[in-house]
């Protein structure tokens, strides 16, 4: 049976709850490395408060979207939870997703650990869920990246923050989805991103952690390689879709690094000088929040788009479950609906 013609209902950035998050300026980082803003365009980021975990973020996201849409769990067929911070949780990500759904009487749940490509992967997964009654499927992207960063590692720590965003899709939804796809296990011969146990790391609050904890790291060489390759790859992902760049009014990419967005603007202007799509960058105040970065950027920008605008949301980043030597990529394409 063909899948329904889904559309997004809207996008909510749920990262402004002061009980869950605090804002941290570059100068407040445990080590305020030099020229962070100049190197990344990041001015500040949200950081989860002590004791806040993915469960709390998912609970907040569900409450907020239920209030926004005036729905309950009875109006939903499923929930998809995307996060790459599950290694720090007491339960597995799949159990957490199941519990989130069961709390509201939602019959189906799925979880994903697609890192930076988590949003396209989550939308694709949501579209493939069984939904014979045409109800909402909730998509939550929740990240506590600050818990898996060694804040003494300059090349890695300067780009990350925490965040949670939520949307729902429903047949005939306001913003019609044309494409939602993701690929995992793309070869990364340079091992740009590494993920493993590390002792003696520095926490976001400036404490030394003597125990071994899971951390993500990126070498200077890996960072340089990603700068050369990822901006071009993000443009290629959109350019390869249907009629190419000229069809898009706006591109909302994964917010990996402000320098990546600058490079994307240069590439797009070279390829499509007569009709340059608007490139959305929100990393200044959001930092890199992995799977939450695209929906957070959409929540901040979609009200400025015009009905009928075609939006492309490309992503590329770490591999599934942070498997070393691999990367992921994905794309969401949708058209802005009438007000």
WOBEL-V965955 format. One record per pair of residues at least 12 apart in sequence whose ideal C-beta (glycine too) atoms are under 7 Angstrom apart, sorted by the first residue. I is the first residue (numbers start at 0). GAP is how many residues later the second one is. If there is no record, write none. Layout:
BEGIN
i;gap
I;GAP
I;GAP
END
This chain:
BEGIN
i;gap
2;124
2;125
3;127
3;130
3;167
4;166
4;167
4;171
5;121
5;163
5;164
5;165
5;167
5;171
6;162
6;163
6;165
6;166
6;167
6;168
6;169
6;170
6;330
7;159
7;161
7;165
7;166
7;167
7;169
7;326
8;60
8;158
8;159
8;161
8;164
8;165
9;58
9;157
9;164
10;154
10;156
10;284
10;287
10;288
10;291
11;52
11;53
11;56
11;153
11;154
11;287
12;152
12;283
12;286
12;287
13;46
13;47
13;50
13;150
13;151
13;152
14;31
14;148
14;149
14;281
16;43
19;28
19;29
19;32
19;36
19;37
19;40
20;25
20;26
20;27
20;28
20;141
21;25
21;27
22;21
22;23
23;20
23;21
23;23
24;19
25;16
25;17
25;18
28;122
29;121
29;172
29;174
29;176
30;120
30;121
32;121
32;125
35;122
38;119
38;220
39;118
39;119
39;217
39;218
39;219
40;217
40;218
40;242
40;243
41;117
41;216
41;241
41;242
41;245
42;241
42;242
43;241
44;116
44;241
44;242
45;115
45;116
45;117
46;99
46;114
46;115
46;157
47;96
47;98
47;114
52;36
52;91
53;29
53;31
53;32
53;35
53;42
53;88
53;90
54;41
56;85
56;107
57;23
57;38
57;42
57;82
57;84
59;104
60;79
60;81
60;103
60;105
61;38
61;42
61;76
63;102
64;73
64;101
64;103
68;99
70;65
71;32
72;31
72;32
72;33
73;31
74;60
74;61
75;30
75;59
75;60
75;61
75;62
76;30
76;31
76;52
76;54
76;56
76;58
76;59
76;60
77;28
77;29
77;30
77;31
77;48
77;51
77;53
77;59
78;18
78;21
78;22
78;27
78;30
78;59
78;61
79;30
79;32
79;42
79;45
79;46
79;57
79;59
80;12
80;15
80;16
80;19
80;30
80;59
80;61
81;30
81;32
81;36
81;37
81;39
81;40
81;59
81;209
82;30
82;59
82;60
82;208
83;29
83;31
83;34
83;59
83;206
83;207
83;238
84;58
84;59
84;60
84;62
84;63
85;27
86;61
86;127
87;56
87;59
87;60
87;126
92;18
92;20
93;17
95;15
96;12
96;13
96;14
107;21
107;22
109;15
111;13
112;207
112;208
113;68
113;70
113;177
113;206
113;214
114;175
114;176
114;202
114;203
114;204
114;207
114;213
115;138
115;140
115;174
115;175
115;199
115;200
115;201
115;202
115;212
116;65
116;198
116;199
116;200
116;211
116;212
116;213
117;23
117;172
117;173
118;22
118;172
118;175
118;176
118;196
118;213
119;60
119;61
119;62
119;193
119;195
119;210
119;211
119;212
120;61
120;209
121;17
121;19
122;16
122;46
122;54
122;57
122;209
123;56
123;57
123;58
125;13
125;43
126;42
126;53
133;36
133;37
134;35
135;32
135;34
136;31
136;32
137;28
137;30
138;27
138;28
138;29
138;30
139;26
140;23
140;24
140;150
140;151
140;154
141;22
141;150
142;19
142;20
142;146
142;147
142;148
142;149
143;18
144;15
144;16
144;17
144;144
144;145
145;14
145;15
145;16
145;58
147;66
147;67
147;68
148;66
148;67
149;48
149;51
149;52
149;65
149;67
150;51
150;52
150;53
151;50
152;64
154;63
154;64
154;65
154;68
155;60
155;61
155;62
158;98
158;128
158;129
159;127
159;128
160;125
160;126
160;127
160;128
161;127
162;123
162;126
162;129
162;133
163;128
164;127
164;130
164;131
164;134
166;128
173;163
174;159
174;160
174;161
174;162
175;158
175;159
175;161
176;157
177;155
177;156
177;157
178;62
178;152
178;153
178;154
179;152
180;149
180;150
181;146
181;148
182;145
182;146
182;147
183;135
183;136
183;144
184;134
184;135
184;141
185;140
185;141
185;142
185;143
186;139
187;131
187;137
187;138
187;139
189;32
189;35
190;31
190;133
190;134
191;26
191;30
191;33
191;34
192;23
192;25
192;29
192;125
193;23
193;130
194;19
194;21
194;127
194;129
196;15
196;16
196;17
197;14
197;15
197;17
198;12
198;13
200;12
200;14
215;106
226;32
226;33
229;26
229;30
229;86
230;29
230;32
230;33
230;36
231;35
232;83
232;96
233;19
233;30
233;80
233;82
234;29
234;32
234;33
236;77
236;92
236;94
237;13
237;74
237;76
238;32
240;71
240;90
240;92
244;23
244;26
244;27
244;32
245;26
245;29
246;63
247;29
247;62
247;63
247;64
248;28
248;29
248;56
248;60
248;61
249;27
249;28
249;30
249;55
249;59
249;61
250;26
250;28
250;29
250;61
251;28
251;42
251;45
251;46
251;49
251;59
251;61
252;60
252;61
252;62
253;39
253;40
253;61
253;62
253;63
254;26
254;27
254;28
254;31
254;33
254;38
254;42
255;32
255;61
256;31
257;23
257;25
257;26
260;18
260;20
260;22
263;15
264;14
279;17
279;21
281;14
281;15
281;18
281;19
293;19
293;21
301;34
304;31
305;30
306;29
306;30
306;31
306;32
307;27
307;28
308;26
308;27
309;23
309;25
310;22
310;23
310;25
311;19
311;21
312;18
312;19
313;17
314;14
314;15
315;13
END
